[in-house]
Amino acid sequence: MSGAPQVSIIVPTFNRHAAVTEAIESARQQTLPDIEIVVVDDGSTDGTADALRAAFSDEPRLRVLEQANAGCAAARNAGVAAAHAPLIAFLDSDDLLDPGYLASQLQILEADSEAAGAFCDGRFGPGWAQAERTVFEVHGQGAPRHLDDVVGGGPATIVSLLIRTEVARAVRFDEQLACREDLDFMARLVLAGHRLAENREVLWTYRHGTQVDGHPQKSNRWLPVHRSLVTLLTRIRDAVTDPRVVDDQLRELHHNLAHHHWRTGDRRAARPHCRALARLGPRRMHWRRRYLRSFLPGA
């Protein structure tokens, strides 16, 4: 690195030594040389931090930070806080950047000084049903411009984003979310009025991961995803153009959570979801009765 870094690449990781090594190598191969790579080890138990320091001992652009396990959102925030560059890119520990990723993104952002960031396309890697298709192609649109784009199924992939550091520090990731903190970040980013410059180039690979960064592997991985989405969608419901779109998604999420908790005998956990379904419908009376039954002794 010839001087102060132009871009800080933030890489959160948890027990992914092999995968994150490949991700870091893709960051090192950037054609833009003036970068720093900030890895935040979120309490790994597999010796990730020491292994990375040993493997990249000759890489002055790499810093490895360690923290007690607090989740991916907290790890991302720690990396953003520690960044030295005016621009930030996010790299998940199992994804890969193309060598020209930063150079292309920087060119787009420099051409649009009013944009908060640049948002590029990526490709789905092996293991995905959408393998070899691009993110923009699968989602049917490019960079999110409005909250409706995020909520309506548009791409909210955080690795697509090169963002100004002061904006990332202002928006921050919600550390109360066990997962989908990236979707929440993108929603609040556009809700705050920040505009993203679209980059149509395909510049990174979305690999098929096997666990949620920041949290040990869970047998019910879908549970924290559903809960995080309920929190996010409830928060932004009134800000979208057509709240009925959000209600449809909330109805399905609450239905899945209510059924799961009722079936496993945890009626107290099912209670808020039964109550929500009694309001959202259909079958309002059915869910109202279940809500009331959740208060019976033994619930």
C-alpha positions in Angstrom: 0.0 0.0 0.0 1.6 3.3 -1.1 -0.3 5.5 1.3 -3.6 5.8 3.2 -6.1 3.2 2.0 -8.8 4.3 -0.4 -11.1 1.4 0.6 -11.5 -0.7 3.8 -12.8 -4.2 3.1 -14.7 -5.5 6.2 -14.8 -9.2 6.6 -16.8 -10.7 9.6 -16.2 -14.3 10.3 -17.0 -17.1 12.8 -15.4 -20.6 12.6 -14.8 -20.4 8.8 -11.1 -20.6 8.7 -10.8 -22.3 5.3 -13.5 -20.2 3.6 -12.4 -16.9 5.0 -8.8 -17.6 3.8 -10.1 -17.8 0.2 -12.2 -14.7 0.7 -9.2 -12.7 2.0 -7.1 -13.9 -0.9 -9.7 -12.6 -3.4 -9.5 -9.2 -1.6 -5.7 -9.2 -1.8 -5.9 -9.7 -5.6 -7.7 -6.4 -6.2 -6.3 -4.3 -9.0 -6.8 -1.3 -6.7 -3.7 -1.6 -4.5 -4.4 1.0 -1.8 -6.8 -1.0 0.4 -6.9 -2.4 3.9 -8.6 -5.7 4.8 -10.2 -5.7 8.3 -11.2 -9.1 9.4 -13.4 -9.3 12.6 -13.2 -12.7 14.2 -16.5 -12.9 16.1 -15.4 -15.3 18.9 -14.3 -18.2 16.7 -13.4 -21.4 18.5 -11.3 -23.0 15.7 -8.3 -20.7 15.9 -9.3 -18.6 13.0 -7.6 -15.4 14.2 -4.2 -17.0 14.8 -4.4 -19.0 11.6 -5.0 -15.9 9.6 -2.2 -13.9 11.2 0.2 -16.8 10.4 -1.1 -17.3 6.8 -0.9 -13.6 5.9 2.0 -12.5 8.1 3.6 -10.9 5.0 0.4 -8.9 4.2 0.7 -5.4 5.8 -2.8 -4.4 4.5 -4.5 -7.0 6.7 -5.7 -6.4 10.2 -7.4 -9.2 12.3 -9.6 -7.9 15.2 -11.1 -10.2 17.8 -14.2 -9.9 19.9 -16.4 -12.1 22.0 -19.2 -13.7 20.0 -21.8 -11.1 19.5 -23.2 -11.8 16.0 -22.5 -10.7 12.5 -24.1 -7.3 12.9 -21.8 -6.4 15.8 -18.8 -7.8 13.9 -19.6 -5.6 10.9 -20.1 -2.5 13.1 -16.7 -3.2 14.8 -15.1 -3.4 11.4 -16.7 -0.2 10.2 -15.6 1.6 13.4 -12.0 0.5 12.9 -11.9 1.4 9.2 -9.2 3.9 8.1 -10.5 4.5 4.6 -13.2 7.0 3.4 -15.0 4.1 1.6 -16.1 0.7 2.8 -16.8 -2.6 1.0 -18.3 -5.6 2.8 -17.1 -9.1 2.1 -18.8 -12.1 3.7 -16.4 -14.7 4.8 -17.6 -17.3 2.2 -17.9 -15.1 -0.8 -15.3 -14.0 -3.4 -14.5 -10.7 -5.1 -13.4 -10.5 -8.7 -10.0 -8.7 -9.1 -11.6 -5.7 -10.7 -14.3 -5.3 -8.1 -13.0 -2.2 -6.3 -11.6 -0.5 -9.3 -15.0 -0.7 -11.1 -17.0 0.3 -8.0 -14.7 3.3 -7.3 -15.1 4.5 -10.9 -18.9 4.4 -10.7 -18.9 6.3 -7.4 -16.4 8.9 -8.5 -18.6 9.7 -11.5 -21.5 10.3 -9.1 -20.4 12.5 -6.2 -23.9 12.7 -4.7 -24.4 9.0 -4.4 -23.9 7.4 -1.0 -22.5 4.3 -2.6 -22.1 2.1 -5.6 -24.1 -1.2 -6.0 -22.9 -3.8 -8.4 -24.1 -7.1 -9.7 -22.9 -10.5 -8.6 -23.2 -14.2 -9.7 -24.6 -17.2 -7.8 -21.9 -19.8 -7.4 -22.1 -23.6 -7.4 -24.6 -25.1 -5.0 -27.3 -22.6 -5.5 -30.4 -23.4 -7.6 -29.6 -20.1 -9.4 -26.0 -21.1 -10.1 -24.3 -19.0 -12.8 -27.2 -16.6 -12.9 -26.6 -13.0 -11.7 -28.1 -11.3 -8.7 -29.8 -8.6 -10.8 -31.2 -11.3 -13.1 -32.6 -13.4 -10.4 -34.2 -10.5 -8.6 -35.4 -8.8 -11.7 -33.9 -5.4 -10.9 -30.7 -3.6 -10.1 -29.6 -1.3 -7.2 -32.5 -0.6 -4.8 -33.7 2.9 -5.1 -36.7 2.9 -2.8 -37.8 0.9 0.3 -40.3 -0.9 -1.9 -37.4 -2.3 -3.9 -35.9 -3.9 -0.8 -39.2 -5.2 0.6 -40.5 -6.3 -2.7 -37.8 -8.8 -3.4 -35.1 -6.6 -5.0 -31.4 -7.4 -4.3 -30.1 -6.3 -0.9 -26.8 -8.2 -1.1 -24.3 -6.3 1.1 -21.3 -7.5 -0.9 -22.7 -5.6 -3.9 -22.2 -2.3 -1.9 -19.3 0.1 -1.8 -20.4 2.8 0.6 -19.0 6.1 2.0 -17.6 5.4 5.5 -19.5 8.2 7.2 -22.8 6.9 5.8 -22.1 3.3 7.0 -21.3 4.7 10.5 -24.5 6.7 10.6 -26.8 3.8 9.5 -25.0 1.0 11.4 -26.2 -2.7 11.5 -28.8 -3.6 14.0 -27.1 -5.8 16.6 -30.4 -7.0 18.0 -31.0 -9.0 14.8 -29.6 -12.6 14.8 -29.4 -12.5 11.0 -30.7 -10.6 8.0 -29.0 -7.6 9.4 -27.8 -6.8 5.8 -31.4 -6.6 4.5 -32.3 -4.3 7.5 -29.2 -2.2 6.8 -30.2 -1.7 3.1 -33.8 -0.9 4.0 -32.8 1.8 6.5 -30.2 3.1 4.1 -32.7 3.8 1.3 -35.4 4.9 3.9 -33.0 7.6 5.1 -32.9 8.9 1.5 -29.4 7.7 0.5 -29.1 7.0 -3.2 -26.9 4.3 -4.7 -25.3 4.5 -8.1 -25.9 1.3 -10.1 -23.0 -0.7 -11.5 -24.2 -3.3 -14.0 -20.9 -5.2 -14.0 -20.9 -8.7 -12.4 -18.0 -8.4 -9.9 -18.3 -11.0 -7.1 -19.4 -14.6 -6.4 -22.1 -15.5 -3.9 -21.0 -18.9 -2.6 -23.3 -21.4 -1.0 -22.5 -21.1 2.8 -23.2 -23.7 5.5 -23.8 -21.6 8.6 -24.8 -18.2 9.8 -21.7 -16.0 10.6 -21.6 -15.0 14.2 -23.8 -17.8 15.5 -23.1 -21.5 16.0 -24.8 -23.8 13.6 -28.5 -24.2 14.6 -30.7 -27.1 13.9 -33.6 -24.7 13.2 -31.7 -22.1 11.1 -34.9 -20.8 9.7 -36.2 -19.6 13.1 -33.8 -16.7 13.6 -34.3 -15.7 9.9 -38.1 -15.6 10.4 -37.8 -13.7 13.6 -35.4 -11.1 12.2 -37.7 -10.6 9.2 -40.7 -10.1 11.4 -38.8 -7.4 13.3 -37.6 -5.7 10.1 -41.0 -5.8 8.3 -42.9 -4.6 11.3 -40.5 -1.7 11.7 -40.9 -0.5 8.1 -44.5 -1.5 7.3 -45.9 2.0 7.4 -43.1 3.5 5.2 -43.8 1.4 2.1 -46.1 2.4 -0.7 -48.5 -0.5 -0.3 -48.4 -2.0 3.3 -50.5 -4.9 2.0 -47.3 -6.3 0.4 -45.6 -6.3 3.8 -48.7 -7.8 5.5 -48.7 -10.7 3.1 -45.1 -11.5 4.0 -45.8 -11.0 7.7 -48.7 -13.3 7.6 -46.6 -16.1 6.2 -43.8 -15.5 8.7 -46.1 -15.4 11.7 -48.0 -18.5 10.4 -44.8 -20.5 10.2 -43.6 -19.4 13.6 -47.0 -19.9 15.3 -47.3 -23.4 13.9 -43.8 -24.3 14.9 -44.1 -23.2 18.5 -47.6 -24.6 18.9 -46.5 -28.0 17.5 -43.4 -28.1 19.8 -45.6 -27.3 22.9 -44.2 -23.8 23.5 -47.5 -21.9 23.5 -46.1 -18.9 25.2 -43.6 -18.4 22.3 -46.5 -19.0 19.9 -48.7 -16.3 21.6 -47.4 -13.1 19.8 -47.7 -14.8 16.4 -51.2 -16.0 17.1 -52.1 -12.5 18.1 -50.6 -11.1 14.9 -52.5 -13.6 12.8 -55.8 -12.7 14.6 -55.2 -9.2 13.2 -53.8 -10.1 9.8 -56.1 -13.0 9.0 -57.4 -15.1 7.3 -59.0 -17.4 9.9 -59.0 -14.6 12.5 -61.3 -16.4 14.9 -59.1 -19.5 14.8 -56.0 -17.6 15.7 -57.8 -15.5 18.3 -58.9 -18.7 20.0 -55.3 -20.1 19.9 -54.1 -16.8 21.4 -56.5 -17.1 24.3 -55.7 -20.8 24.8 -52.0 -19.9 25.1 -52.8 -18.3 28.5 -54.4 -21.5 29.9 -52.4 -23.3 32.7 -49.6 -25.3 31.3 -49.0 -22.9 28.4 
